[in-house]
Amino acid sequence: MKNQTSNAVRTILIAGLIAGVLDITGACVYAWVRASVPPVRVFHSVASGLLGQAAFNGGAKTAALGLALHFLIATIWATVFYVASRRFGFLVKQPIPAGLIYGVVVYLFMNFVVLPLSAVTRRPQLVSTRIYQALIIMFCVGLPIALIVRRFERTT
């Protein structure tokens, strides 16, 4: 039992870390290419979910908070997938479609449940922006989490 728990924690932490790195990298690259927004402002944007507009005036401390929150959220999504994969084996047997679909679920939940409940100032978004954001989450969050859970499932 202890070995299973340690394998689960290891899998979740690795999946959360990798998905977090890929997702924040994708978000930073997209923000820079689209509007020359520097990474620190992306991190402030994440922190604004908790702090509101004040996050943009908080300097390095709120940027660090945003980055920490980002990795916490990625790890929570990895945990949700891992737990679901214990109950629904097809998530591990078919990781590519499962991961991409999971990315869509994550995108929809974050944008239509979490963000409206947060302190983030909402602005209208272009359809193309929503598509890019969804693709980033599908390929940088959902897919890597599914592939990592599959990989560690085979070694346990």
C-alpha positions in Angstrom: 0.0 0.0 0.0 2.8 2.4 0.9 4.6 1.7 -2.4 1.4 2.3 -4.3 0.9 5.6 -2.5 4.5 6.7 -3.2 4.1 5.8 -6.9 0.9 7.7 -7.1 2.4 10.8 -5.5 5.5 10.6 -7.7 3.3 10.2 -10.9 1.1 13.1 -9.9 4.0 15.4 -9.0 5.9 14.6 -12.2 2.8 15.1 -14.3 2.0 18.4 -12.5 5.5 19.7 -12.9 5.8 18.8 -16.6 2.3 20.1 -17.5 3.0 23.2 -15.5 6.2 23.9 -17.3 4.7 23.3 -20.7 1.6 25.3 -20.1 3.3 28.3 -18.6 5.9 28.2 -21.4 3.1 28.0 -24.0 1.2 30.9 -22.3 4.3 33.1 -22.1 5.3 32.4 -25.7 1.7 33.1 -26.9 1.5 36.3 -24.8 4.8 37.5 -26.1 4.1 36.8 -29.8 0.6 38.2 -29.7 1.2 41.4 -27.7 4.9 41.5 -26.5 3.6 40.7 -22.9 6.6 39.7 -20.7 6.4 36.5 -18.7 6.3 38.4 -15.4 3.0 39.9 -16.5 1.6 36.4 -17.3 2.6 35.3 -13.8 0.8 38.5 -12.4 -2.2 37.5 -14.4 -2.4 34.1 -12.7 -2.0 35.8 -9.3 -4.8 38.2 -10.2 -7.2 35.3 -9.9 -6.6 35.5 -6.1 -5.6 39.2 -5.7 -7.5 40.9 -8.5 -6.0 43.9 -10.2 -3.6 44.5 -7.2 -1.5 41.6 -8.5 -0.2 43.7 -11.4 1.4 46.1 -8.9 3.0 43.5 -6.6 6.3 43.0 -8.3 8.3 39.9 -7.9 6.3 38.7 -4.9 3.0 38.5 -6.8 4.8 37.1 -9.8 6.2 34.3 -7.6 2.7 33.8 -6.1 1.2 33.5 -9.6 3.9 31.0 -10.7 3.3 28.9 -7.5 -0.5 29.0 -8.0 0.0 27.9 -11.6 2.0 24.8 -10.6 -0.6 24.1 -7.8 -3.4 24.2 -10.4 -1.4 22.0 -12.8 -0.8 19.4 -10.0 -4.5 19.5 -9.1 -5.4 18.7 -12.7 -2.8 15.9 -12.7 -4.3 14.5 -9.5 -7.8 14.6 -11.0 -6.7 12.7 -14.1 -4.7 10.2 -12.0 -7.7 9.5 -9.7 -10.1 9.2 -12.7 -7.6 6.8 -14.5 -7.9 4.4 -11.5 -11.6 4.2 -12.1 -11.7 4.5 -15.9 -9.0 2.3 -17.4 -9.5 3.6 -21.0 -7.8 6.9 -19.8 -4.6 4.9 -19.5 -5.2 2.5 -22.4 -5.9 5.4 -24.9 -3.8 8.3 -23.5 -3.7 10.4 -26.7 -7.4 10.8 -27.3 -8.1 10.8 -23.5 -5.4 13.5 -22.9 -6.7 15.7 -25.7 -10.3 15.4 -24.5 -9.1 16.0 -20.9 -7.4 19.2 -22.1 -10.7 20.4 -23.5 -12.4 19.6 -20.2 -9.7 21.5 -18.3 -10.0 24.5 -20.7 -13.8 24.6 -20.3 -13.8 24.2 -16.5 -11.1 26.8 -16.0 -12.7 29.3 -18.4 -16.3 28.9 -17.5 -16.2 27.9 -13.9 -13.0 28.8 -12.2 -12.2 32.2 -13.8 -15.7 33.6 -13.4 -15.5 32.7 -9.7 -12.0 34.3 -9.3 -11.0 37.9 -9.0 -9.6 38.1 -12.5 -10.9 41.0 -14.5 -12.6 39.5 -17.5 -12.3 41.0 -20.9 -13.9 39.9 -24.2 -11.7 37.5 -26.1 -11.4 36.8 -29.8 -12.4 33.4 -31.0 -8.8 32.9 -32.3 -7.5 33.6 -28.8 -9.8 31.0 -27.2 -8.7 28.5 -29.8 -5.0 29.1 -29.1 -5.6 28.9 -25.4 -7.6 25.6 -25.8 -4.9 24.1 -28.0 -2.2 25.1 -25.4 -4.1 23.4 -22.6 -4.9 20.3 -24.8 -1.3 19.8 -25.9 0.6 21.2 -22.9 -1.7 20.0 -20.0 -4.1 17.2 -21.0 -1.9 15.2 -23.3 1.3 15.3 -21.2 -0.6 14.4 -18.0 -2.3 11.4 -19.8 1.0 10.2 -21.3 2.9 10.5 -17.9 0.2 8.7 -16.0 0.3 6.0 -18.7 4.1 5.8 -18.6 4.2 5.4 -14.8 1.2 3.0 -14.9 3.3 0.6 -16.9 6.2 0.7 -14.4 4.2 0.2 -11.3 
